[in-house]
Amino acid sequence: MELACRICGSTRIDLALDLGLQPWCNNFLTEAQIGHEPVYPLRLVYCHDCSAAQLDYTVPKEVMFADHTYLSGMTATLSRHFQTVAHEVDETFFKSIPDKSVLDIGSNDGTQLKHFQTLNYNVLGVESSKRIAQIAVRAGVPTINRFFNDALARELGNRFHVINAAGVFFHLEELHSVTEGIRRALREDGVFVVQFLYMKSIVENLAFDQIYHEHLLYYNLQTIEKLLGRHGLGVFDAYLAPIHGGSIVAFATHTGRRQPSPRLEALHRAEQDHRSNEFATYVDFGRRIDRMRDENVAFLETAKTNGKRIFGFGAPAKGNTLLNYFGVGTQYLDVLVEKNALRRGLYSPGMHVPIVLEGELTTLPDIYYVLAWNFRNEILANNRALVERGIEFYFPVVPKER
């Protein structure tokens, strides 16, 4: 069957980056499951008609999202970012509006919606994981345990002042149904806030670990605008936030209702200047990743040869892309140190590194190999005493300062 672009349907698609066969990165394992996890192709392809970077293989959403273990409330940095977004949306668009409402798609544990609640919004979350939806409900955040799509939007029969999708729009197997559902559920004067990892930043930062099976699409502004435009929605403003190494916070509404902002137009010019939507840029990205792999493995090999004890810091899903592509397992890392109790006692898929909780460590390493590099500032601030004791924090990815 010929591959078709997820956004525009074109078959003019070429391979840009092959990261090999890898397990689904959020499939953290029990001891009994080690070695039995399925693997899938992890390949980034490029559409020559709409310039969209995307995966050519889809792990079913029911496998990846029905019982995942990611919690957005685990890091103060992300919560502060969500607070900033909520206040900006309210101050700019709806501060004086009575009975204002917000729908959050992929609402997780309700962290984003809690910030809207403090601003007197009527909130509703849609979250695919039953376990995490229950966490949100217990925290006082009304949440529907479903996958959002156009059918659910019809069932809701409601239109919202704000629809938010943070870190979820690149996950969507039902891409066009979800986007149509957003159009249907958004008031005529409403604002759709879409927050996504910025492919331009991923390429610049060599943050290839943000490529994994949950992320089916990798957006620049040009590509997400082409998607939204097919469903009567248009971006009118956007900015680059530092969260996750560089994410776009974009504001959209029904086509033609608002004029593009100067900062949106500046971002477009930067994409053109950096050739961010060209196939050659992605091919070069792959070459740079291979050089990065060689440098990281050489660092770890030298450290082990010198008798250093190395722990992984964090067990984020994206870290498994890096560990599996680099071939970094227990020959280098004793454990992965994690705060999320849902991952206690599990093992990383593919490389099978055991996970321990930070508060239960009985010994310390000489080096922390930081997989949760996107929270660099928070990690260094929280661990200043360890740095002063001489423990090295090695970051395989260092985002450019913005």
N, C-alpha and C positions, 0 to 999 in steps of 0.2 A: 504494500500500500504506500502510495507516494505521500511524503510528509507535506503538510500544509501549515503555513504560518498561523499561529494562534490568534494574531490580531487581524491580519488582512486576508488570510486565505491563500496567499501566493505560494507557489511551489518552487519559486526561485530561491532556494535555501542552500547554504553551504556550511560545512563544519568549520567552526572557529577555534574550538578548544575541546580536547578529549582528556578528561580526568579519570578515565578507566572505569572498571566495574567497582561500584562502591555500595555498601549497605545504606539504607535509609538512615540518615544521620541522627534522628531522634529515637531510634530503636535501641535504647539502652537495654542491656541484657541482664538477666539473672544468670547465676553460675551455670545452671542447667542448660541455658540457651546458647552458651558460648560455642561458636563454630557452626551453629545451625541457622544463623541469620541469612536471609536472602540478600543477594546483591543485584544491582541494576546498573545499566549504562548511565554515566554522568557526563553528558556531552552538551556543550554550548554550541548552538547553531545561529546563523545570521540570515535574516530575510533581506534580500537585495531590493525588494520593493518598498517596504516600510521601515527598514533598518532596525527592526526589533531583534534583540538578542534573547534567546529562549532555549529551554531544554527540548530535546527531541524525544524524550521518553517520559511518560507520566506514571508515577506510582499512584494508585487510586487514593483519592482524598480520604476515603473511609479507613484506609490503612494508616495514613499519616496524621490525621487530625481528630479522630474519634476519641482517642485516649492519650493525647500527648502530655508531656510533663513540664512544658515551659510555663513559667509564671512571670508576668510582666511587673509584678510588684516587688520582685526580689532586689532590685537595685534602686537606690535613691536617685541616681542620675536620670534614669528613665522616668521615674515618677515626677521629678522636677521638670523634665521636658514636657510631659503630658500636661502638667499644671500651666506651663507657659503657653502651650497651644490653646488650652481651654480659655484662658484669660484673654489671649489675643483675639480669638474668635468672638468672644462676648463683647469686648470693648469695641471692636471694629464694626460688628454687624448687628448685634441683638441686645445690647445692654438695656435699652428702655422698653423692650418688647415683653408684654405679659404672656404667661402660659407658654414660654418657649420650650422647645423639645429637641432632643438629640437621640439619634440612633447610632450605635457603635457596632460595626460589623467586625467580627473576630474580637470580641470585647474582653476575652481572657478572664482574669480575675476581677475585672471592673475598675482597675486602677485609673484609666482615663476617665471613665464615667463618674467616679467619685469626685474628681475635680470639677466636672460640670454640675454635679449635685450641689456643691458649695456655692455655685453661682445661680442656684434656684431654677435649674432646668429639670423638666420631666425627662427621665432617662430610660432607655431600653437598650439592653445588650443582646447580641446574637452570638453565641459561642458553641462551637462544634463539640468540644470535649465535655462529656457529662460531669466528670469529676471537677473540672475547673469551673464550669458553670455553677455547680453547687457551692463552690467557694465564694463566688461572686454574690449569689443569692443570700448566703449566710451573712455576708458583709453589708446587706441592705441594698444591693444593686439588682433591680429587676432584670432577669436574663432568660432568654429563650435558648434551650439546648437544641439547636438546629444548624444546618448549613444555610447561609443566606443565599437566595437566588430570586428570580423574578416571581416564581410561584409563591414564595413566602411573602414577598412584598405585596402581592395581590391579597393574600390571606390577612395581612396586617390591616389593610384598608385604611392606612393612615399616612399622612404626609408630615415631614419633619422639617424644622428650621435648619437643623444641622445633621448631616450624615458624616460620620467619621470612619475611616478605614486606615488604621495605623499598622504598618508591618504585615499587611494581609493581602494587599492587592496583587502582589507578585505570586501569591499562592494559588490562584484561582483556576481550578480545573474547568468550572462552569463560567468562564470569563465573560462571555457576552450575556448570559442570563443574569449574572450578578450586576453587570453594568446597567443593563436594562432595568433591573429591579431598583437600582439607585435612582435612575431617572424617574421612575414611577413614584418612588417614595419621597422624593425631594420637592418641597414646596416651590412654587414659582419664584419666590423671593429667597429661597433657601440656598445654603452653601454646602457643598460637598468638600470635606477636608480629606485629602488623600496623602498619606505619609509613606514614603517608600525609599528603600536603599537606592542611592543614586549611582547608576552604572558608570558615569563619568568618574565619580570618586572611587569606586571599586577598582577601576583600571589604574587610576593615578596612584592609589595606595597599595597596589598589588594585593588587595584584599580578596583573593580568589576563594578563600574559605567561605565567603558569603554566597558562593555558588553551591547549591545542594538541592536535593530532589524536591524539597518543599517549595523552593523558589523556581517556579516554572518560567517566569519572565523577569527580565532585567531592564528597567526603564531608564531612559533619558527623558527629558521633557518632550522632545520631538515625538518619541514613540508613544508615551502615554496620551498625548494630545490626539494622536491619530486614533487610538482606541476610543477615547471618550467622544470624539467627534462623530464616530459611527453611531453613537447613541444619543445624539442631541445634547451633549454636554461639552462645555469648553472651559479650559483653565484661564483664569483672568489675573492670577497673582501667584507667586511662589517665592520661596527663599531656601537657601541651603543651610540646614542646621547641622551642628557637629555630632549629634547623636549617632551612634553606630558607625563612626568613622566618616560620616557624610551622608545625610538623608535629605531629601526634598520634602518640604511641607508645601503642598500645592492647594490652591483654593479654586474650585470650579462651580459652575452653575449652568442653568439652561442656556444653550447657545444664543449668543447675541444680546444677552441682558447686561453684560458689563464689558468695559474696554480693558485691554491688557495693561498691566501696570509697568512702569519703567524698570522695576527690578526683575520682572519676568522677561522683558525684552533683553536685559543685560545678560541673563542666564542663557538665553537663546544664542546671543552673540558669542558667548564663551564656548558653547558646544560647537559652534561653527569653527571658531579659531583653533580649537584643540582637536578637530576632526573626530569628535566623539562618536559620531554615528556612521563612521566608515569601516568597512570590513577589514582594511589593512591595520587599523588600530587594534582590533581584536586579535589578529594573527600575531602582532608584535607582543601583545599582552601575554600570550601563551609562551613565547620565548623567554620573557622576563620572569615568569613563574618558575620555569625550569632552573634558571640561574639562582633564584631565591631558594628553591629546594636544596640545591647543592650547598649553598652557604649555611642554611639551617642545619642540615645533617652534619656538616663539617664542624659546626659549633658544638653540637651535642656529642659527637664522637670524641672531640678533643676533651670536653668536660669529663666524660666517662673515663677516658684514658688517664686523666689526672685524678681519678678517684672521687669525683664530685657526685653527690647525691642530688638527683633532679626530680622535682615533682611538677606535674602540670597544674596550673592555677586556673580553676574553672573547668566545667565540663559542658560548655555550650554546644549546641547542635553543630554550629559551623566548624568547631574545632575538629570534628570527625572528618570533614573533608580534608583538612590540612594533615591530620595524622595519617589518614589512609593514603593520600597521594604522596606524602613524604616517606611513608613506610616507617613511621615513628611509633613504636609500641613500648612494651616493657623492657626491651633491651636498652632503652634510654630513660623512660619515665617509670618511677616506682608506683605512683598513684596519680589520680586527678583529684584535686581538692575543691570541693563544691559547697555552696551554701544551701542549695535547694534540697530540702529533705525528701522530696519525691524521688531523688536519684541515689539516695543512700543505699550502699551495698550493691549497686549495679556495676556493670562493666561497659566500657565504650564499645560500640559496634565496630567490627572489623579488626581493630588492633587490641581489643580486650584488656584495656588498662583499668584496674579497679578504681572505684570512686569512693572516697571517704569524705565525711563532713568536716568542714574547717574546725568546728568546735570540738571535734573528737580526736584531733591529731595528738599522737604521743611523742612524736619527734619532728624535727624541722629539716628541710633540705638545705643544701648549699645554694641551689638555683631553683627559682620558680620559672618555668617555661609558660608564659601567660597566654592561654588560649582565649580568654575573655578580654582581649586587647582593646576592645571598643570601650571599656570602662577604665582605661589607663589611669586617668587622674584620680578617680575614686579609689582604685586599688592602691595606688601609691600613697594617697593620703591616709587610708585606713591602715596601712602597713608600714608607716614611717619608722616605727620601732625596729621592725625586722630589717629594713634597709640600713638603719644605723648600726645594727649588729653585723652587717656585712653580707646578708643574704642578697643575692643578685636576682633582680626581676628582669627576665629577658623577654622582650616583646617581638615576636616574629613579624608582626605587622605594626607599623608606626604611622598612623594617619598624618597627612600634612596639616600643619597649623593653618586655621582659617580666620 
